[in-house]
């Protein structure tokens, strides 16, 4: 397992990593723990829900300085295996994250107009002299001619194709400068359009969309719309009501809400069809000039690329769209926006291409001078709660932005931990006080031990809705049942060292992290209602006793420990430093996470390691 320090990078670069500016502790599920960092929330489950904009994204821009043969990029399309294919006026390129490989010798022209993914996931390359198919064999790729092209108009070849569309009936539609072609059953059939519908643009001519099995549309770049008549086997003009002067169509798409949208130099319009689908009314949506690319990040967030004004983004809130300009890197002349296999955005432009991806951190300001987060947790519905020690905030993500609302203010004592169970908010205080706040705001106080007066360090909610509570430097834990019965487990119950961490295994077992070279790990024996010391002695050259700050289970049931002396993996075979993580030995590891791709993330006092 390799180890990479994840840091932010900007500007042109050859790097293909995941550049991010990070300093981390974390939360997960219903687990809560002290968060020692400036106010930045790690939204692990909210990928592309928090706003990509207003500076909360990272990415890289690639230009000729990065190794591109030209900055004029028409399209970038990423495969599931990570390779990205790039359409340029200098040929077809493949990008592996570091190096560009040219395939210009495999295609009879250097002018690549488009790259299109079929419903089966196959990639097709549209060039001036025909359409090619990318044939994959593992990590090897070859380019095969699919439909030949010619500089002369013939019945058996394509003529400077621009775009490719896969219809639901299995046929392929190809746009040409003065016609469209249907390829079906190994034969091509060409449908011509009169001169008034033609454009002199080199990059686009006609667009296709089939919003329903009964309706097949073709839009000309010059701003006209046609429907295909099955009876007459031809395209007929569709009358456009409310058509503005100078109207053109660069984009024809179906929105997540089911509307048909067209976009161009006059902005974005939605289409409303008549009952016979021979007339459509244009309704203006966004007055933005020269639109060339659209990408719906979710049904309420739209990224808009223009021909010479860079980017805008539109946010839908309370049924209305709000549009703002957005400065995303030095890209102005946008050609296309596509989604990568990992959810990243690939942006093609006249100035090179960019790959954008969401930050792990989404900063949220409370408006208070103090920006220190004491604890953070989630409920079973995914709502986020955190405290700065004096207030408790509830965070909700709507319309692509996070909003927070203070829901409780402590009159005097410092809040050090919190949890949510069955609609009730549980708060732990520096004085050792435990408090429950109901949905109606009713407050109930609980006394764990009037003699101790120790700070509540951790509150954990298990799958049985039991609360487990650890106090500062206490050899023991408390348990509060759903019936509000309080149990205390101390030395007589097997706990011989101060508890620092509480978690639950995938099979529902409670585990404790603690401080002590021979007493740093405990497992709860529910049958006998006591804790078993599962610690295995570790030999290391370190003066302080071993302290466990985080616990994480992997898919094999092994337990990973984040400690003051590095990362360890605990299993039936024993305990050892995992391969590749020896570099973190004797480092203080404050947090640990194993993601769905089996990658191990380690939070340290100097940042995040992968």
RAWOFEN-V956808 format. One record per residue. RES is the residue in three letters. OMEGA is omega in whole degrees, 0 to 359 (none if undefined). Layout:
BEGIN
RES&OMEGA + RES&OMEGA
END
This chain:
BEGIN
UNK&181 + UNK&184 + UNK&181 + UNK&174 + UNK&186 + UNK&180 + UNK&182 + UNK&173 + UNK&177 + UNK&179 + UNK&180 + UNK&184 + UNK&175 + UNK&183 + UNK&180 + UNK&183 + UNK&178 + UNK&186 + UNK&184 + UNK&175 + UNK&190 + UNK&163 + UNK&200 + UNK&139 + UNK&187 + UNK&172 + UNK&180 + UNK&177 + UNK&180 + UNK&179 + UNK&175 + UNK&176 + UNK&181 + UNK&178 + UNK&185 + UNK&180 + UNK&174 + UNK&191 + UNK&176 + UNK&189 + UNK&182 + UNK&184 + UNK&183 + UNK&185 + UNK&188 + UNK&181 + UNK&181 + UNK&170 + UNK&172 + UNK&187 + UNK&173 + UNK&194 + UNK&181 + UNK&175 + UNK&186 + UNK&177 + UNK&176 + UNK&177 + UNK&180 + UNK&174 + UNK&181 + UNK&182 + UNK&176 + UNK&177 + UNK&179 + UNK&179 + UNK&177 + UNK&177 + UNK&179 + UNK&176 + UNK&181 + UNK&184 + UNK&181 + UNK&186 + UNK&170 + UNK&180 + UNK&184 + UNK&176 + UNK&177 + UNK&180 + UNK&176 + UNK&179 + UNK&177 + UNK&178 + UNK&190 + UNK&177 + UNK&181 + UNK&172 + UNK&176 + UNK&177 + UNK&179 + UNK&180 + UNK&170 + UNK&185 + UNK&181 + UNK&182 + UNK&179 + UNK&187 + UNK&175 + UNK&177 + UNK&182 + UNK&176 + UNK&184 + UNK&179 + UNK&181 + UNK&183 + UNK&189 + UNK&175 + UNK&178 + UNK&185 + UNK&180 + UNK&184 + UNK&188 + UNK&170 + UNK&188 + UNK&176 + UNK&179 + UNK&176 + UNK&178 + UNK&180 + UNK&178 + UNK&181 + UNK&179 + UNK&183 + UNK&179 + UNK&180 + UNK&179 + UNK&185 + UNK&173 + UNK&180 + UNK&183 + UNK&178 + UNK&176 + UNK&182 + UNK&183 + UNK&173 + UNK&186 + UNK&178 + UNK&176 + UNK&181 + UNK&175 + UNK&181 + UNK&182 + UNK&177 + UNK&180 + UNK&175 + UNK&183 + UNK&175 + UNK&181 + UNK&175 + UNK&177 + UNK&181 + UNK&179 + UNK&181 + UNK&186 + UNK&181 + UNK&176 + UNK&183 + UNK&180 + UNK&182 + UNK&182 + UNK&188 + UNK&183 + UNK&181 + UNK&179 + UNK&180 + UNK&183 + UNK&179 + UNK&178 + UNK&179 + UNK&178 + UNK&177 + UNK&183 + UNK&177 + UNK&176 + UNK&182 + UNK&185 + UNK&184 + UNK&169 + UNK&185 + UNK&171 + UNK&177 + UNK&184 + UNK&180 + UNK&176 + UNK&182 + UNK&177 + UNK&175 + UNK&187 + UNK&178 + UNK&184 + UNK&176 + UNK&182 + UNK&187 + UNK&183 + UNK&181 + UNK&187 + UNK&180 + UNK&175 + UNK&178 + UNK&182 + UNK&190 + UNK&180 + UNK&179 + UNK&180 + UNK&178 + UNK&184 + UNK&173 + UNK&175 + UNK&183 + UNK&177 + UNK&180 + UNK&183 + UNK&186 + UNK&176 + UNK&186 + UNK&169 + UNK&177 + UNK&175 + UNK&180 + UNK&180 + UNK&171 + UNK&179 + UNK&184 + UNK&182 + UNK&173 + UNK&183 + UNK&178 + UNK&180 + UNK&182 + UNK&183 + UNK&179 + UNK&179 + UNK&176 + UNK&179 + UNK&180 + UNK&177 + UNK&184 + UNK&179 + UNK&176 + UNK&178 + UNK&180 + UNK&183 + UNK&177 + UNK&179 + UNK&184 + UNK&172 + UNK&183 + UNK&173 + UNK&184 + UNK&174 + UNK&190 + UNK&173 + UNK&183 + UNK&177 + UNK&178 + UNK&178 + UNK&178 + UNK&173 + UNK&181 + UNK&169 + UNK&182 + UNK&179 + UNK&186 + UNK&179 + UNK&181 + UNK&180 + UNK&179 + UNK&171 + UNK&182 + UNK&172 + UNK&187 + UNK&173 + UNK&183 + UNK&180 + UNK&177 + UNK&177 + UNK&179 + UNK&178 + UNK&179 + UNK&180 + UNK&177 + UNK&181 + UNK&177 + UNK&182 + UNK&178 + UNK&178 + UNK&185 + UNK&169 + UNK&178 + UNK&182 + UNK&183 + UNK&176 + UNK&173 + UNK&176 + UNK&178 + UNK&168 + UNK&184 + UNK&183 + UNK&180 + UNK&183 + UNK&175 + UNK&187 + UNK&176 + UNK&181 + UNK&185 + UNK&182 + UNK&180 + UNK&178 + UNK&190 + UNK&165 + UNK&169 + UNK&181 + UNK&181 + UNK&179 + UNK&181 + UNK&181 + UNK&176 + UNK&182 + UNK&180 + UNK&173 + UNK&184 + UNK&177 + UNK&173 + UNK&184 + UNK&179 + UNK&181 + UNK&178 + UNK&183 + UNK&180 + UNK&182 + UNK&182 + UNK&189 + UNK&178 + UNK&183 + UNK&174 + UNK&179 + UNK&177 + UNK&176 + UNK&181 + UNK&181 + UNK&180 + UNK&178 + UNK&177 + UNK&176 + UNK&186 + UNK&180 + UNK&185 + UNK&174 + UNK&184 + UNK&184 + UNK&177 + UNK&180 + UNK&172 + UNK&181 + UNK&174 + UNK&186 + UNK&173 + UNK&169 + UNK&181 + UNK&174 + UNK&186 + UNK&180 + UNK&180 + UNK&176 + UNK&184 + UNK&180 + UNK&180 + UNK&180 + UNK&181 + UNK&181 + UNK&180 + UNK&179 + UNK&183 + UNK&182 + UNK&179 + UNK&175 + UNK&170 + UNK&185 + UNK&177 + UNK&177 + UNK&176 + UNK&184 + UNK&174 + UNK&173 + UNK&180 + UNK&173 + UNK&179 + UNK&182 + UNK&179 + UNK&172 + UNK&182 + UNK&171 + UNK&183 + UNK&175 + UNK&180 + UNK&180 + UNK&176 + UNK&174 + UNK&179 + UNK&179 + UNK&175 + UNK&180 + UNK&182 + UNK&175 + UNK&183 + UNK&178 + UNK&176 + UNK&178 + UNK&182 + UNK&184 + UNK&187 + UNK&180 + UNK&176 + UNK&183 + UNK&181 + UNK&179 + UNK&177 + UNK&178 + UNK&179 + UNK&176 + UNK&178 + UNK&179 + UNK&176 + UNK&180 + UNK&182 + UNK&173 + UNK&187 + UNK&178 + UNK&181 + UNK&184 + UNK&179 + UNK&176 + UNK&186 + UNK&175 + UNK&179 + UNK&181 + UNK&180 + UNK&179 + UNK&179 + UNK&180 + UNK&184 + UNK&175 + UNK&180 + UNK&179 + UNK&177 + UNK&179 + UNK&177 + UNK&185 + UNK&183 + UNK&188 + UNK&182 + UNK&180 + UNK&181 + UNK&175 + UNK&185 + UNK&189 + UNK&172 + UNK&182 + UNK&178 + UNK&180 + UNK&185 + UNK&177 + UNK&180 + UNK&173 + UNK&176 + UNK&174 + UNK&190 + UNK&177 + UNK&178 + UNK&183 + UNK&174 + UNK&180 + UNK&176 + UNK&181 + UNK&176 + UNK&174 + UNK&173 + UNK&176 + UNK&182 + UNK&176 + UNK&178 + UNK&177 + UNK&172 + UNK&183 + UNK&175 + UNK&177 + UNK&179 + UNK&183 + UNK&181 + UNK&180 + UNK&178 + UNK&173 + UNK&183 + UNK&187 + UNK&183 + UNK&182 + UNK&182 + UNK&180 + UNK&192 + UNK&177 + UNK&177 + UNK&182 + UNK&180 + UNK&179 + UNK&179 + UNK&172 + UNK&179 + UNK&177 + UNK&179 + UNK&178 + UNK&167 + UNK&186 + UNK&181 + UNK&179 + UNK&182 + UNK&181 + UNK&182 + UNK&184 + UNK&185 + UNK&180 + UNK&175 + UNK&182 + UNK&175 + UNK&186 + UNK&181 + UNK&182 + UNK&176 + UNK&176 + UNK&181 + UNK&179 + UNK&177 + UNK&182 + UNK&183 + UNK&173 + UNK&182 + UNK&180 + UNK&177 + UNK&176 + UNK&181 + UNK&182 + UNK&187 + UNK&184 + UNK&177 + UNK&180 + UNK&179 + UNK&180 + UNK&181 + UNK&181 + UNK&180 + UNK&181 + UNK&179 + UNK&175 + UNK&185 + UNK&180 + UNK&181 + UNK&176 + UNK&182 + UNK&179 + UNK&184 + UNK&169 + UNK&187 + UNK&176 + UNK&179 + UNK&176 + UNK&181 + UNK&178 + UNK&175 + UNK&184 + UNK&179 + UNK&179 + UNK&182 + UNK&181 + UNK&181 + UNK&183 + UNK&174 + UNK&180 + UNK&179 + UNK&179 + UNK&182 + UNK&178 + UNK&181 + UNK&179 + UNK&179 + UNK&182 + UNK&172 + UNK&176 + UNK&180 + UNK&186 + UNK&183 + UNK&184 + UNK&178 + UNK&172 + UNK&186 + UNK&185 + UNK&176 + UNK&176 + UNK&176 + UNK&181 + UNK&178 + UNK&182 + UNK&176 + UNK&180 + UNK&178 + UNK&179 + UNK&177 + UNK&185 + UNK&177 + UNK&179 + UNK&none
END
